[in-house]
């Protein structure tokens, strides 16, 4: 299957406008060092890109945790750390998400998320502060904006102010892929080792300013190092975007031993963290089963994956992520009707979250219920606008329902935004076949 389109028109507008503003001003001031830096994404560009893209990633991770108390707790800890940072005025938000792999990430303007897989593997609030402080460090050092700038510079000679930063759409040819994963290729930057060292240092600075024991940072790294040996599949995304090294670990240990030695009497707040995450720990066995299921599904072992997801759901009935993981597996097994049943159950367990609507749409496509699938994609678009792939799937459903004119209209709109990839090729070939465009144009 093709890797998918490079960039949507809306992302192009956001980044090119940011690039234009930066070219006019020449450079920006690094919020951390106070030094001048070459930057082709303004703060307004960071805000716009974050606002447009972060909802898609949150939904791709099965939405925000349905535990208001836990999300308030994460917000309380995050807000305290942000208030001690170099960019306290950014519109930070902190939340847990239902994904079971181990990761935490930040969008450019401060949308920060931590997965359930990460939360159930930590033991103290100080470790949580280390995670959130590290992600705040990326925001304060403008690392995502730097990555976007590098992408812009690589093509600015050819395109002027047009900033063609590539966005990779993960496996959209695969029916199990989420329409939500729009912008992870660029805005969720794959940080350099230098970026990681800086974020580590800033995270230590912020957590000690906030009154936490810096040993929490070492404990967190120990947890991640242990997981990388025992369960490498659940942590590979974290290490792909946040590269770990022995040098990075030893640098943190030395900083805690010397620079922050006086803060080692600060609390770790283990009991408070345990109380706040008790509901997650109660289903850790289910989360482990879902992690095993994702590993099996990625290896194409769909029967094994189905058994793992089913085991997880027996321990945590009506778990939104578990239902959708099993639904995706059923799709890969060509069991569209069962996938749709599971997606409907997921809709009931988390009303208004978009991924269940998408999976239901794809299940209906598989069973050739095209009109019903079209209605699901309309609903998905109302819940989570801004993804051109929704337009493609609407066209595909209309084509299946033999409604050629509206199908062509949707394919035209899709090709106005996306010109590369398997979907673009299908849309173009249909428009040629139907006589709406001439081949070669």
N, C-alpha and C positions, 0 to 999 in steps of 0.2 A: 504494500500500500504506500501511497505517496506521503511525504512528510507534511504536505498541506501548504497553505498560502503563507507568504512572507509578511504581509502587513496589510491591515485594513485601512480604508480611507480615513476613518475617524482617528485611529492611532497616528496616522501620518499627519493629520491636521494638528493634533495635540503636540507632537514632537517637533514638527517643522515650525510651528508658531513659537515654541520654546526656543528652538534654534535661532530663529530670526531675532528674537529679543536679545539673546546672548551675543549674537554677532554685533548687534548695534551697540551693546554696552562693552563688548570686548572681553571682559573677564568678571569673575565673581570673587568674593571673599570666603575663604574656608571658615565655616563656623567654629571649628575646633582650634585650628592653629592661628587664625586671624590673618593668614597670608593670602595673597592673590592666587587664584587658580583659574585655569582655562576650563570653562564650563559652558556647554551649549544647551543646557536645560536650566531654565530659570526656576525660582521657587514656585511661581505660578504654574509652570509646566509640571513640576513635581506634584502639586496639588491636583491638577487636572488629570494627569496620568493615573495617580493613585485612585481618585474618585471613580474613574471609568473602569479600571481594570481589577481592582481588589475584590469587588463583589463576585466576579466570575471565578476567581480562585477560591474564595470562601465557599462558594456553592460547589465547586469541583471537589472540595474536601468535605462534602455532605453537610455544609451549613454550620452555623454557630451552635455550640452546645445548648441543649434545651434544659439548662440548669441555671436559672437566673442568679441564684446565690453564688455559684462558682464563678460565673462571669463577672459578677460584682467584685468578688475577691480578686480576680485577675486584674480588673480595672483599678482597684485600690492600690495594689502593689505596683502596677505599671505607672499609674499617675504619680505616685511618690517618686519613682525613679526618674520619670520624665521631668519632674520639677527640679531635679538636680543636674539636668543635662545641659548641653550647650545650645539646644534649640527647644526651650521649654514651651514656646508659643505654638509649636506645630500641633495640628489637630489629631493628636494620638488617639487611637482606639486599641483596646486590648481584649482579646477573646480566645476562648478555646474553640476548636473545630473538631468535628466528629471523625475525621480521618484517623486510622489506627497506625499508620507508619510513624516513625519518629522524626519530627522536624519542628522548626519554628522559623518564621519568616517575617520580613518587614517590607512594605511597599514604601515608595519614596517620601510620602508625606506623613508616615507614622501609623498606617494600618498594620497592626502586628497581631499575628495569630500563632497559637501553640496547639499542636495536635494532641488528641487523647493518648496516642502512643508515647508521646513525650511526657505528658503529665503523670501517667501511671508509673513511670520509671524513675521519677524523682522522689526524694525523701524529705525535703525541707523547703521552707520559703526562701531561704538563702540561695538554694539551687535555682528556684524559679526566678529570683531576682537576677541571678547570673545570666539566665536565658534572656529575660526581657531587657536587662541592661545591655547585653551584647547586641540585640536587635536595635535598640535605641541608638547604640553607637553607630551602627550602619546608617541610620537616618541622619544623625548629627554630622557624620563625616561625608555625607552625600555620596555614598559608594554606588548606589543604583544610578544616580544621575551621572556619575563619572563613567559608568559602564555604557550608558546611553550615549554620552558624549563621544566615547571611543567609536561606537558604531556610526555615529553621525559623521565624524571626521573621516572615516574610511571611505565615504562616498560623497562628501561635500564637494570635492573637485569636479565630479561629474554632474551632480544634481543641484548645485547651488545651495539654497537654503532647505532643499528637500531632504529630510533626514530619514533615510530608508534603513531603520533598525529592523533586523529580521526578527519576526515572531514565529516560533515554531509551534504548530498546533499538534499536540501529541496524538498521533495515530487516529485521526478522525475517520479513516477508512474502516476502522474497527468499530463494530456496532457497540462495543462496550465502552467506548471513549466518551468522556463528558464534554458536552458543549461548553461547559464553564471554563475550561482551561485555555483562556485566550492569550494571556500576556506573560505567562511564566518565563518565556524564553529570554525576555529582556529586562522587565521590571523586577522580577525575582532573580537578581543577578547571580551569576556564578562567580563568587568573590575570589579575588586573588589571596595568596597567603599573606601578603602585606596588609590587605584589607582586613583579614581575619585577626591578625596581630593587633591592628589598631582598634578593632571592635572589642577584642578581649580587654585591651588596656582601658578603653572607655567604659566598658561594662564594670570592671573592677572599681574604677573611679566613682561611677554613679552609685553602685551598690554600697560602697563604704560611706559615701556622703549621706546615703539614706539610712545608715545605721545597721547595715547587715554585716555579718561575718564573712570576710573574703574567702574563707575555707570552702564556702558554698560553691565557688567557681571551680576549685580543684575537684570537689566531690562530683560536680556535674561532668567534668571532663572524664573522671574515672568511670562514671556510669556509661558515657558514650563509648569510651574505649572498650569496656567490657561487652557492650552490646555489639560492637563492630566485630568482635571475635565470636560471640555466641549466636547472634542473630543478624548477620550482615545484611540480609535482605530488607529488614525493616528500617535500616539506618542509611541505606545507600543514597537516598535523595538528600539527606542532611549533609553527608560528606561530599556529594557532588557540588552542592552550592556553598558549603562551608568547609573547605578542605582542612582536615586535621593533620597534625604532624607532631613528632616527638619534640621538635624545637619549640613549637607553639605551647605545648604542655609544660615544658621545663621553664619557659619564659614566665608563664603564669605562676608556677610554683615559686620561682625566685622573687617575683614581685610581691607575693603574699608574705614570703619570709622576711623581706627587707622593707619595701616601701609601705606596706600595709600591716606590718607586724602589730602596731598598736590597736588595729581594728579587730584582731583575732579574739578579743573578749566580747565583741558584739554578738548578739543572738543569732542562732540558725533558724529559730522558730519552727522546729519540727512538728510539734503538736498542732500548731495552728494550720500548718499545711496539710497534715493528715486529716484533720477535721474537715477542711475545705474540700478535699478530694475524696472523701469517704465514699461518695456515690460511684465514683469511677473505679475505685479500688474494689468495690463490691462486685464489679463485672470484669475484673482483670482477666479472669479465665476466658470469658467470651472474647475480649479484645485479643488475647493470645491466639485463639482459634481463628479469628478474622485475619490476623497477620499471617498465619499459616495458610489460610485460604488464598490470600493475595499472592503469596509465594508460589503456590501450586498453580494458580491461574496464569501467572506470568510465564510459567514453564509449559503451559498448554495441557496441564493435568486437570482437566475440568471435572472429572468425577471426584477426584481427591479434593479439589477446591470446594465443590458443592457440599461434600461431607463436612468439611471444616466449617463452612458458613452455617450449615444447618446445626452443627454442634454449638456454634456461638449463639445462634438464635434460641436454642433450647435454654441456654443460660441467661440470655437477655432478650426475651420475647419482645417483638415490635421495635427492636433497635433499628433506627432509620438507616444507618450505614450498612448494617448487616443485611437488611432486606434488599438494599440496592446492590450490594456486592453479589449476593446470590442471584438476583435478577440478571445482572450482567453475565454471570456465569451461564445461566439458562439461555440467554441469547446466543452465547457462543456455542451452546449445545443444540441450537436451532429449536429451542422450546419456547417460542414466542408467547404462546397463551399463558404458560406458567410464569414467564418473565413479567407479563402484564399484570397478572394476579399479585405478584410480589410488589410491583411498582404501585399498585393501587393501595396495598397495605401500607407501604411507605408513605404515600400521600396522607393517609389517615393518621399516621404516627407523627407527621411533621407537616401540618397544613401550611401551604404557601412557600415551602422550600422548592427550588426549581428542578433539582436533579431528578426527582421522582417523576416529574412531568416529562422530562426529556426521555427517560428510560421507557416510560409508558408509550411515548410517541414512537420510539424505535421498535418496541415490541409489536405495536400495531402495524408498522411498516413490514416487519417480518411476516406477519400473518396476512398481509395485503389488505388490511382494513384502512385504506388510504384516506378516506374522508375523515374517519375518526382520528387517525394519526395527524392529519392537517390541523384539526382542532387542538390537539395537544401541543403542537408547535406554536400555534397562535397563543395559547396560554403561557407556554414557556417564554415567548417573546415579551409578553406583558409583565411577567415576573422578573425577567433578566434581560433587558434590552441591550442592544449594542454589539451583538455577535452576528456577523454576516452569514455564518453557517446556518443559522435559523432560517434565513431567507432561502438558502439552497434547499434545505429539507422541505420547506413549504412547497417549493417548486417541484421537488421530487415526488411528494405526495399528490400534488395536483396532476402531474404527469401520469402517475399510476391510476388516478381516478379518471383519466382521459379528458381532463380539462386543460386543453392545450394552451389557450390564450393566457389564462392567469398563470399557468406554469411558465410560459415564455416570459411573462412580465417579471416573475420572481427570479428566473435565471438571468435576465438582463440586469436586474438590480444587483444580483450577486456578483456578476462579472464587472460591474462598475466599481466594486470594492476589491475584488480578488481576481487576479489574472493567472495565477499559477496553481498547480496541484491537481489532484485527481478529480475533485469536485468541479473545479473550473473547466477541466477538459470535458467532463460529461455534459455540463451545462452548454458549453460552446458547441459540442457536436450535435446536441439536440436542436439548438437554434439554427444550425446549418441545415440539418435534416428537415426541419419544419419550414425552412425558407425565410426565416427572420433575418438572417445575416448571410453574407456570401463567404464561402470558404476562403481563408487567407486574410480576412479583415479583422 
